[in-house]
Amino acid sequence: MLHDGAVDFVLHAELLNFAALKIKDAVCDRFRDKAHGVRPDVNTQWPDVRIYAHLTTDTCSLYIDTSGEPLFKRGWREDKGDAPLKETLAAAMLAAAGWRGTPGEGGALHDPCCGSGTIAIEAAQIACGIAPGLKRRFAFERLLPFTTPQMRALMQRLKSQAQTRIHAPAVPISASDVSFRMLDFARRNAQRAGVEAAIDFHGGDALERPAPAVPADLHGTLMLNPPYGERIEVAGKAARPSAEDRDTPGDFFPRLAAHWKRAYTQHPAGWTAWVLSPDMKLPGAMRLKASLRVPLWNGPIECRLFRFELVAGSARD
Ligand SMILES: C[S@@+](CC[C@H](N)C(=O)[O-])C[C@H]1O[C@@H](n2cnc3c(N)ncnc32)[C@H](O)[C@@H]1O
């Protein structure tokens, strides 16, 4: 008689550690043979060189990590807040919006829910011509041939050339947040990124702050990833319903759209808003028509970057 069967397979961590140990021994032995008996030190937390092994049924591939810290880290963020965007995602949002930091390509930029300042800081670095990652180190800098005097000099020359390309921004960039703690983080991050002077930071509720004052002939770009209520709650006016003001935090988005309609649509050169959200029904909730939806992933969360043209009468109601 045939019974139902099942196999449970458990791979013990010791086995993986054993594989890592074998690779480490092989690398150390090779160094000992080639470098007159000197074996490299092992530092599992902050290694100069990290080796990755991928084991399949019949092959083992070894990779040397030439980046070091993940590439989304540009070297300026220390203060994070609760739900920071990755620097590369903020840069991707700006690229998707065609924002290049010039009067003709995006114009002025404002993030009214700036948190730790990622969008404004990435924007300011673009507008100032600061090469991404100029402030960080890469793992390859500690590997041959980059450790030779010639390559060090070449790297230094490239960095100096990149420094000479830095200039003052041609468009105004501003950022605000209802939380003064977050603003403080954002300012400190901007300082480390070398763009503190390029960003105008303000405190204030996104539902109340007037539109930034920009020249009449300069187009404006609003860009934000607003609070979703998962990791970051809406704060400010919409979170404090009073007797006369019975709105709930769920009203944040229609009220934000209504505020934009009042404060932003009178500008002669117009404003365009770009909102990153995992809520596919956001345009309906804001009663705004999205003229573009760009799929983007915020870590594991599928999002859309919605584009709204803020022209008079753009709110459906
Ligand atoms: C998802 S976070 C933005 C994260 C930011 N992009 C970053 O990279 O750090 C949303 C931000 O909205 C702010 N916020 C919540 N309610 C607000 C309101 N009514 N007005 C302005 N900012 C608000 C929160 O303080 C929080 O910093």
The ligand as an SDF file (V2000), in Angstrom:
LIG
                    3D

 27 29  0  0  0  0  0  0  0  0999 V2000
    7.0070   59.4540    3.7830 C   0  0  0  0  0  0  0  0  0  0  0  0
    7.7230   60.7760    4.6700 S   0  0  0  0  0  0  0  0  0  0  0  0
    8.7330   61.5970    3.4820 C   0  0  0  0  0  0  0  0  0  0  0  0
   10.1020   61.0080    3.4770 C   0  0  0  0  0  0  0  0  0  0  0  0
   11.0860   61.8230    2.6820 C   0  0  0  0  0  0  0  0  0  0  0  0
   10.8130   61.8110    1.2530 N   0  0  0  0  0  0  0  0  0  0  0  0
   12.4950   61.3250    2.9550 C   0  0  0  0  0  0  0  0  0  0  0  0
   13.1450   60.8280    2.0300 O   0  0  0  0  0  0  0  0  0  0  0  0
   12.9430   61.3680    4.1060 O   0  0  0  0  0  0  0  0  0  0  0  0
    6.3790   61.8810    4.8360 C   0  0  0  0  0  0  0  0  0  0  0  0
    6.7160   63.1660    5.5890 C   0  0  0  0  0  0  0  0  0  0  0  0
    5.5150   63.9490    5.6330 O   0  0  0  0  0  0  0  0  0  0  0  0
    5.5390   64.6980    6.8200 C   0  0  0  0  0  0  0  0  0  0  0  0
    4.1640   65.1650    7.0650 N   0  0  0  0  0  0  0  0  0  0  0  0
    3.1140   64.5070    7.6350 C   0  0  0  0  0  0  0  0  0  0  0  0
    2.0360   65.3120    7.6460 N   0  0  0  0  0  0  0  0  0  0  0  0
    2.3970   66.4850    7.0720 C   0  0  0  0  0  0  0  0  0  0  0  0
    1.7290   67.7100    6.8230 C   0  0  0  0  0  0  0  0  0  0  0  0
    0.4370   67.8780    7.1470 N   0  0  0  0  0  0  0  0  0  0  0  0
    2.4250   68.7170    6.2350 N   0  0  0  0  0  0  0  0  0  0  0  0
    3.7460   68.5660    5.9020 C   0  0  0  0  0  0  0  0  0  0  0  0
    4.4360   67.4340    6.1340 N   0  0  0  0  0  0  0  0  0  0  0  0
    3.7670   66.4000    6.7120 C   0  0  0  0  0  0  0  0  0  0  0  0
    6.0920   63.7490    7.8630 C   0  0  0  0  0  0  0  0  0  0  0  0
    6.6360   64.4910    8.9530 O   0  0  0  0  0  0  0  0  0  0  0  0
    7.1450   62.9720    7.0540 C   0  0  0  0  0  0  0  0  0  0  0  0
    8.4120   63.5520    7.2250 O   0  0  0  0  0  0  0  0  0  0  0  0
  1  2  1  0
  2  3  1  0
  2 10  1  0
  3  4  1  0
  4  5  1  0
  5  6  1  0
  5  7  1  0
  7  8  2  0
  7  9  1  0
 10 11  1  0
 11 12  1  0
 11 26  1  0
 12 13  1  0
 13 14  1  0
 13 24  1  0
 14 15  1  0
 14 23  1  0
 15 16  2  0
 16 17  1  0
 17 18  1  0
 17 23  2  0
 18 19  1  0
 18 20  2  0
 20 21  1  0
 21 22  2  0
 22 23  1  0
 24 25  1  0
 24 26  1  0
 26 27  1  0
M  CHG  2   2   1   9  -1
M  END
$$$$
